[in-house]
Structure formats: C-alpha cells, structure tokens
Amino acid sequence: MRIVIVKLSSIGDVTHTLPAVAALRRALPAARISWIVEQRASALLKDSPVIDELIEIDTRAWRASLLDNSTVAEVREKLARIRSLGGGEGVYAVLDFQGLIKSGLVAKATGAGRRIGFETRELREKASRVFLTEQIETSRFSHVIDKNLALANSVIESAGVERAEIASLSSSRYEFPIAVSPEDERYIEEATGGRASRFAIINPGGGWPTKLWPAALYGQLADWLLSKHGLVSFVTYGPGEESLAQIVASNSVSEAAIPFASTLKQFVALARRATLFVGGDTGPLHIAAASGAPVVGIYGPTSPERNGPFDNRDVTVGRDLWCRADCHRRSCWHWECMNIPLAAVASAVSTRLARIEEDQGEPRMLSPLLLARSPIER
C-alpha cells in the first residue's frame, strides 16, 4: 500500500503535518509513505523515520526561469516521478494537506484515483476542491494539527483499522519524528555549552511583515530576561533576516542577545535544550513547540487557537482587535495588532517560566516515536 502526502510548504505547516504522518506510520506500518514538498521546506523531513520517499520540487525557482531548458527538463523529470506514484496496484490514497490549487494540481498529477482533502470551507483556496475525490469534515477542530490528524484517521479507518484500535495506537502527545544527526547535536552543544547552561531563544523574524513584533523590543526583552531570570538569549534568524537579529543585539544594553546562525536541524537541537522560546507565528516557533521547548508566542494577524503552540502550559500574547477574526493579512494600513507592550510579553514570560518550576521533574515533551527510532533504522 502506498500513501502520498502533499504538503508543499511552509516550515511551520510541514511541522504541523508531521503528527498526522506519524499516525499513518503507527497504524499502517507496512505502508510506503511518499511526501511531495517544496525544496525550501524539505530539510526538516530528511531522514525522518516515518517517510520512505521524499520528492522535492522548487516551484519558486521554476517560475523565475520557466523558459530555460534546464528548468523545462527538471519539471519534466519531477512530473514523471510524481506520475509514477499514482500508477500501479499498490497506491491507496493521496492526502492534500495544503488546500491550494497548486497542491491540488500536484495531487492530480500523481494519477491516483483517490485524492483526499479538507471540506471546502477549510480549504485555503476553495477552487482546489475540484481536484479532490473525497473531503473530510474538519471544521469542528480548532487546531490545525487536529485537522491534519482527521485526514490521516480517515485513511487509517478506511484501510480496515477499527476505531478502537486507532484509539489504542494513538499517543497522548503529538509525535514529531524529526531526525537530527549527531554532528548537529555536537555543534549545538559546543556552541551553547561555553556560554550558558540556561538560555532563551529569541526569534524576531516571520514570513509576513504583519507578524513582526518590533526587533528593538526583543533587544530590551533580552536585557530583562538576563536581569530578571538569568537567561542569556540566542537570537535565531532565517535567510534574509540577519539584519533583524543585529537590531535585536544592538538594542540589548547588557549584550545579552547573541545572534545565532543554524540550519533547521541544528535549530531543533537548540530548541531541545532551551529554557524558553519567544517569537511570533512562524516556522521556528512551531519547531520549538515540536521539540518540547516552553513557548511564549506573540500573535497578530493569525489565530493562536489554530496555529499556536499546543502545550496548554505555553502562553500566547496578542490583541483582540475588531479586525482580527480571519485576518491573515500580509500587509495592513494600521498594523495595531502587533503594537504589544514589552510589559505584556514580559508578564507572559514570567507566567511560562513559573509553570516550568511547577512542573520541575516532569519529562520534556519529546515524541515517543522520535525517541524509539533513529534515522539509520530505516
């Protein structure tokens, strides 16, 4: 039996899909699971113990040089590989976790007869429903991880697994099977070990300008974290965000904010060791939550109920403005939602750190699957 996952991007969305794929692997251990993903979001999935085959595409680069012979050849090669997934007796279903026209086209390109996605009102682009042969009712769930698990469970149940057995196979915690190499672990251990035994991660970046809390305030927060809680802050950043990290560092009078470059897998290793993560609704927040780091999320145009950290001990800060419901604006004329006082974020941090002390001695929220399997076992 082959199951094809279509979740192309972004890093946070890919992270939120991992528990559903882990559930498929747990319930259908003999299935061959293929995942089609955009190249820029693929690093997190490499060597994952729940994925048999990773197919990377790069639609952004293709659009930039659509008429180049090399691009045409690459598109043909990738399409041929995608089409090969849908042929043959062993293909069971394609799951479109993206809900876009683009992802629907990719699902259709597999040639598979069974293509499953969310109900129409839950699709990010409603027109993508034309590419689906089945739609699953998911609007009753608040968090996107639970919506994704509903798609996975529909396939598991249709494959003949009884509901009682599905429940018994389910973990009480979401599973995020991300494989991190010993080399990446050593890099983080060496990079942090000499500077701090307890530290915070500050991530000032975000995929949209409307998700950005002022970088200067992060610098002031780093000073407060050091003076109030004794935490040095490592300021992480993605491609093109180094200037943000430098603004954070330059606004830290105590020099407690240290810009910190890492790959995605190294960031996972860093987050596993962190005392705290503070940042907006972007990929690093979701990876930090998946890695078991205590999280304070700063939310503006997106909903923490849908996209927020899932540990009920974590804290989110935002402003419930008249325009916030179903906003998702990438640009805005007033931008009030991210005008959040430093004191409000500091209060949220104190609340989250107090909960760590209350829970002292309890194990970190690492995935059972992640602990049980290593990438070399596949």
N, C-alpha and C positions, 0 to 999 in steps of 0.2 A: 504494500500500500504506500503510495506517495502522497504527501500533503505539501502544497506550495503556499508559502507565506508571501504576501505582497505588502510590505511596509517599507516605503522608499526612504523617508526622512521624517522628521529631523532627529537629532540625537536624543532629545527628550522623548519624542514619540516612539522611537525604536526601543528605548529603555522601558517605556510603559507597555510595550508589546511582549517583552521577554517572559513575564509570568504566564501569559496565555500559551506561548510555545513550550514553556517548561511543563505546563499541564498536559499538553498534547503528548509530549515525550513520556511523561509519567504514566499516562493512561494507555498509550499505544506504543510500547517500547520497540516493536518491530517495524514501525512506520519509517519511511525515508522522508525526512523533512528538508525541503529546499526553501531558501529565503532569497527573494529578489530585493535589493536595496541599492540606494544611491551610494556611490563611492565615498562621498564625504561623510557619510554616517556609518560606514561599514566596519571601521576599526573596532568598535565595541563588540561586534559579533564574531570576529575571527577567533577560531579555536573553541568556540562555545561548545560544551558537551551535548547540547540539545539540537544542534544543527548539523546535518550531514553534508549539505552543499550550499555554498554562498555564491550568488550570482550578482556581481556588481555592475551597475550601469552608471553613466555620467551624463544625464540629460542636459545639465547646465553647459558642459563643455561641448556637447553636440550642437546645441542651439547657437553657440558662439562661432562655430566653424562648420555649419551644416553642409556647405558645398565642397568642402575639402575631400579629396579622395580617401585620405586616411580615416576621416570621420565616417564616410559612407561605408567603408569596409568594416569599421568597428561596429557600426549599427547593425549591419547585416549579420556579422558574427554573433552578436548578442541576441538578435532576434531569432536566429537559428537555434541557439542554445535554449532560449525561452520556449520556442515552439516544441522543442524536443521533450520538454517536461510534460506537455499535455497529451502526447501520443502514447499509446501503449495501454495495456490492460490494467497496470498497477496504479494509475492515477486515481485518487479518491476525491480530492477537492482542492480548490484554490480559495484561500481566505484573503479578502481585500480588507485590511485593517486601516487603510488610508482614507477611502471615501472620496477620492478625486477622480476627475476624468482621466488624468494621466495614469493613475493606478488601475483604473478600470480597463484602460486600453492594454496595459501590461498583463492584467489577468486574462483578458480576452485573447491576447497573443499566445498564451500557453496552449490554446486549442482545447482546454479541458471543458467538459460538458457541465461541470458543477462549479459555480462561482458564487461564493457566499460573502455577504457584507451586512452592514447595519441597515436598519429601517430608514426610509427615505429622509425623514426629518432629522436624523442623526448624521447624515452624510454631509461632508464639508462642501461638496458640490453636488447638488441634488440631481443634476443630469447624469451623474455617474451610475445611477440606478439601472440604466439601460444595459449595462454590461454585466449585471448580476442575474443569476438564475434563482437565488434564494436570498431572502432578507430576514434577519433575526431582530426581534423586538428587544431594544436595549435602552430605551428612554427611561425605564424605571430605575436604572442605576445612576448614581451621582458621579462616581469617579471613573475616569477613562480606563483604568486598569480593569475594573469590573465589567465594563462594556466589552473590552477585548476578551476577557475570560468567558463571557457569554457566547461569543462566536466560537471559541475553542470548544466549549462544552457541547455546543450544538453538533459539532462534528464527532466528538467523542461518543455522544449518545447515539447518533445515527449509525455509528460503526458497531453498535451492539453492546456497548458497555452500559450496564444498568445504572440508574441514578444512585442507588445505594452504594454501588461500587465506586462511582465517580466521587461521591462524598467521602468515602473512606480513603481514596487516593489523594484527596485534596490536602494540601498543607495549610496549617493555621496561619502561615505567613506567606506573603508573595515571594516567589522564587525568581532570582535574577542571576542566571548562570553565565557570569562573565569570567572568562579565563584571563588571568594575569600571570605573566611569566615571572620566574624567579629573578630575572635580570631587572625587571621593572620594580619588583618589591625591594631589591637591594638598592636601586637608585633612590627610591623614596626614603628608605631607612638611613642611607648615608646623607642625603640632602637635608633631612629634618633632624636627625639624631644629635648633631652637634650644636643645634641652635635652640631647640625647645623640646621638652618631653610632653608638654601640653600645649596645643596650639589651635587656633581657629583658621578656617578657610574663609576668605572674603572673595566673592566673585562679582565684580562690578558690571560685567558685560550682559548682553542679552541680544537675542535675534532681532528684536524690534526696538527702535528708539523709544517707543512709548513704554517699554518695560524697564527703562533705566532709572534707578534712583541716583541722585547726584553723586558723582565719584568723590567730590571733596568731602561729602558727609561720611563716606566709607572710611576716609582717612581719619576723621575725627572719631569715628566709631572704634577704629583700631587703637587709638590712644586710650579711649575709655575701657576697652577690653583688657589692655595691659594694666592700667591703674586700678581697675575695679576687680578684675578676675585673674590677673597674672597671665594672660594669654597673649603670646605673640601671634600675629596674623600673617598667613601666607596669602598673597593676592594672586589668584589664578586668572588666566585670561586665554582666550582663543585667538585664532588667526585674525589679525587686524585690530585687536583690542589692547595691544601693548601700551598704547598711549593712555588708555583708561587706567591701567594698572599703575602707570607712572604718576598720574594725577592723584590717585589714592595715596601712593607713597609720599608724594611731595606735600600732602596735606596732613601727614602724620608728624606732629612735632616731636614725638618721642622716638621716631623712626621704628615704630612697632609694626609697620606694614611693609612686608618684604615681597616684591614681585617674584612670582614663581612660575616658570615655564614647565609644562609637562605635556606628554601625549595623553590620549584618552585613557589608556590602560594604566598609565602612571597616576593619573588623577584618581582612578578607582583605588589604587593602593594608598594614595594620600588620604582619601576620604575615609578609608577604613581605620586610619589612625587618628583622625581628627576628633578633637573635643567638641567642635561646633562648626557648622557651616552657616554662613549668612549670604544671601544673594536673592536675585529676582527669579522670575519664572523662565528658566532657560535650562538647557541640557545639563550643565554641571549640578544644578540643584537636584534634578531627578536622579542623576548618577549618585550624588551624595546620599540621597534618601535610600536608593537601592543598595548602597554599600554599608548602610547602618549608621551613618553619621547623624547626630542630632541636628535638626534643621530649624532655622528661622527664615521664612520666606517673605519677601517683600513683593506684594502683588498689586497691580494696577488694572490694566485693561482685560485681564484674564481672571478666571474664577478659580480660587483655591479649592473649592468643592470638587471641581472636575479635574484640575491639573496640579493640585497641591501635594505636599508630602502626605503620605498615607499613615504614618505612625501618629496615633492620637495624642502623643506627648509633644509632637512638634508644634510650632507656633507660626501663624502667618499674620502679617500686618498689611492693612490696606485701608482704603477709604471708600465707603459705600455711597458713591455719588449717584445722582439722578440718571446719569448716562452709562452706568457701569454694566448693567444687565446685557449680556450678549454683545459686548462691545467689540473686542478683538481688533481694534483699530491700530494700524501700524504708523499712522500719523494723526495728529489731533491739533485743533486750534487753541485749546486751553490747557490740556495736559495736567489738570489738577490732581488726578488720581495718584500720581507719584510724588506729590508735594506732601510727603510724610515726615513729620519732625524727627530729628535724631533721638529725642527723648522717648518717642513711641517705639522705635526699633530697639533702643537700649533696654526698655522695660520688657519687651518680648524676649530679648536675650537673657535677661535675669530670670524670667519665668522658665525658659527652657533649661538653663543651667541648674536651676533649683530642682527641676524634675530629674535631672541626672543624679543628683545627690540622693534624692528619694529612692531612686531605682538602683543605687550602688550595689554591686554584687550580682546583678542580673546580667545574662549574656547579651552581647550585641546582637542586633537583628540581621544576622547573616543567613543566607539561603541554605536550607538543608541540602539541596541539590548541589549547590556550589561547594559545600564542604565535602560532600560524598564523592564527587567525581572530579578528576583533573583532565586537562585537555589531552594528555598523552594516552588516556584510556580508550579513546575512540578509535 
